[in-house]
Amino acid sequence: MSAETDKPPFYQVQWQGKSAYLLGSIHIGRADFYPLPTQIETALSKAQGLVVEVDMNKADSNALLQQYGRADKTKGLDWQSRDKQTVESMTPYCAATANVCQSIQSFAPWLQATQLNLMRYNNLGYSTDYGVDMQLMARHAALPVYQLETAESQFQLLASFDSQAQWTMVREAISTSDADLLSLITAWRSGNETELDNIMQEQMGGEDDTEMLEKILWRRNHVMADGIIKLMGSTDVASPLFVVVGAGHVVGDKSVVQLLERAGAKVSACWKQTCQ
């Protein structure tokens, strides 16, 4: 079960007489993350609905992978089109893990990067089966589920990066150290929001290249904050809601938390203030 010291980013949102809980999550995990800390489990037991980034049960994953996840020669997104830097980075990696590289060759580079990341986390003992959103949907299957985005919008977004950006994602997935991969989990479990924000910014190119930050985090934060307000304002949606989105979306000065406050909601950090 979760450790006494586990304090992942967790908030209560109050808006126009309605309330919601907001948990910053990670999409991979381990059995010992659960049950989550008592305060979070208590909030979950009161929830009248679960709000996630995307409800994959509503998506046709195979069709989306066909449309957005395939290597594409015309766009320089196939194995033969890799730039020199990527070939240099991948050659020693693929020599050691030939079967992995073989299994991802037909994918678009953004999807190769995703798969490589997951495989690396698997080797460190973490799995998407224990990702927070997956676990909550499985364990609270009786609750209505609302999504803030669609699977298609996420696939479309990742596929929209040019070949240079996508091959950079692949190189990052290979070159990031195990220590850096684990630091994300440590920062999440301990609720170190400054560290989480720094890791997210670094993973997405840092301040020198904000295209990825802008597209993957900041713009989507607006979509998520607007979606939460809309759900809380709906007469068809019972309160309180339990909202779970990636931790990168709830930290930093352009976060969902900041946007909700700007929209007039009262947001309390539950580890520092009392949340009902």
N, C-alpha and C positions, 0 to 999 in steps of 0.2 A: 504494500500500500504506500501512498505518498508519504514523504518524510515530513516531520514536524516543521522543518525549515522551508518547505515548498510554499512559495507565495507568488504564483504566476500572476501577470497583470490582470486585475479584477476590479470592476467598477459597478456602481449602481447608477442608472440613468433615470431621472424623473422629469416628466414633461406633461404638462396639462392634465395632471391628476393620474397619469398612468406611470407605471414603472417597468424597468427592464434591467437585467443584469448583463454585463458585458465582459466576456472573458477573452483575453488575447491567448491564442493557442499556437501549437506547432503541429504540423501534419504528419509527424512521425513520433513514435513513443515506445514505451516498454511496459510490461505488465505492472511493474511496481509504481507506475504513475497513479494507479487506481486502487481504491476509490480516491478521488481528488480531495484536497484539503476540506475539512469539515464545513467551513463557511461556504465553499462552492457547492458542496453536495446538498447543504441545507437550501440554498437558493434554487438548485435544480429540482428539489422536491416540491417547491412552491410553483414552479414554472407551468404556465398554461400553453406554452408554445416554444418551439426551438427554432432559432434563426441561424442559418449557416450561410457561408459565402455562396456555395453551390450545393444543391442536392443532386448528387450523381445518380441517384435512383431515377431521376427524371430525365437523364441524358442518354442518348444513344452513342455510347463511347466509341464503338467501332466505326460508325459513320463519321464522327468527328475526327477520329484518327486518320481515316481515309482522306478526308478533306484538308486537314491542316497539319497532319503529322508525318507526311511522306517526304522523302528526299525529292528535291526538284532541281533537275539539271539546268533548266532555263533560268532559274534564279540564283544559280551558284550554290545551291543548298544540297548538293550530293557529294558523296565520298571523294570523287575525282576532282571536285572543285575546291578542295581544302587549300587554304593559303599555306605558305611555307612554314610560318610560325606554328600553325595547328598541326601540320604533319610532324614537325620536330617534337612537339609536345606529345602527340598521340603514339608515335612509333615505339618508344620504350614502354609506354603503358600497355599498348596492344600486344607487344612481345610477351609481356607477363600475363596478360589476361585475354588471350586470343578469342576464346569463346564469347566473352562479353562484347568485344568489338564486332565480332561477326554478327551477333544477335541485334545490334543497333544500326548496322550499316544502312538499312533501307529507311531509317527515320530522318526527319528533318533535324538539323543540328539542335534546335531548342529542346526537342524531345530526347535526343541523345543525352544532352546535358542533364535533363530531369532524371533519366534512367540511371546515369552514372552516379548522380548524387544519392539516389535511393539505394543503389547497390552498395555504395560506400557506407551509408548509414546502417544497412543490413549487416555488413561485415563487422560493424562496431556494436551490433546487438540491438539495433532499433528498427522498427517496422511501421509501415503505414497502417497496418491492422490496429496498432495501438495509437494512431494519430487521434488527437482529442476529438475532433468533429466526428470521425468515424465511430469512435467509442460511444459518444453521447447519443448519436442517432440510433445505434444498436441497443443501447441500454435503456433508452427512453422512447422506444418505438411507438408507444401509444400516443405520444404528443404530436400535434400537427406540426409540420415542418414548413418553414418559409425560407425562400432563398433571396439573397440580396443581388446576386448576379446570375448569369446562366453559364453553363459549361461552355457553350459555344462562344460567348464573349471572352472567356479566359483563353480558350484555344486560339481564337482569332487574334487576340492581343499578342500572344507569344509568337505566333506565326508572322506577325506584322513587322518584326525586326528584320533589318537587312542582313545579308550573309555575314558581313564583318561582325556585327553584334552577336549573331547566333553562334559563330565559331568561337568567339570570345567566351561565350557561356560554356562551351565544351572544354576549352582550355582551363577555365576556372574550376570546373567540376573535377578535373584531373589534378590540378596543382594545389588546390586548397588542402592544407595539412589536416590530419586527423584532429589535432588539437583545436584547430579553428572550427571544425565541424562540431566538436563536442562543446566548444565555448558557447555556441548558440543555445544548446540544451541547458547548460549550467546557468546562463543568464536568464533563461525563461523560468527555470525552476525556482531560482532565488528571487525573481521579480526585479532584477537589476535593469531598469528601463533605459538608463543612459547607455549601458553596455549593449543592450538589444538594439537600440537605435544606431549605435556606431557599427555594429556587426552588419545590420541591414544596409546601411549606406555603403559600407566597404564592399559587401557582396555585389552591390549593383553599380560598381564603377566609381563610387565616391563623388566628390564635388567636381572632379574634372569632367565627368561625363554624366550629366543628370538625365539623359534621355530615358534610361531604364528606370531610375527612381521616379521620374515624372509619370511614366506610363504604368509601371507595375505597382507603385505604391500611391503616389499623391493623387493622381486622377481618380483612381478606384476608391480612395478614401472618401471623396465627395459622393460617389455613387452609394457607398455603404452608409454614410451618415444620413443621406437623404432617404435611403430605404428604411433605416431604423425609425426615423421621425415619421415617415409615412405609415409604417406598421403600427407605431404607437398611437397615431392619430385615427386609425381606422376603427370604426364601431364594430366591425366584424371580427376583430382580433382581441382575444382576452388577454388581460394583464395579470401577473407580470410575465414578460417574455424572457427567455434566456438566449442571449446572442453570443455566438462564438465565431470569431474571425482571427486570421493569422496575427500573431503578436506584433509583426512589423507595422500593422495598420493602426495599432492603438498607442504607439510610442512616438516621441518626437513632436516638433512644433507644427507639423502639418497633418497631425493624426486625426482619426475618427473622433477621438475624445475632444480634441480642440474644436473640431467642426460642429460637434453636437452642442458644445457650450456656446459657440457663436450663434447657433440657431435658437438659443434661449433655454436649452435643457440644463438641469442641474446635474452635474456628474460628480459622484463621490468615489474616491479611491478606497476600496473596502479594507485594505490592510492598514490604512492610516486613520480613516474616519469610520463612524458606525454606519453600517448598511443594514437596512431592515430585512 
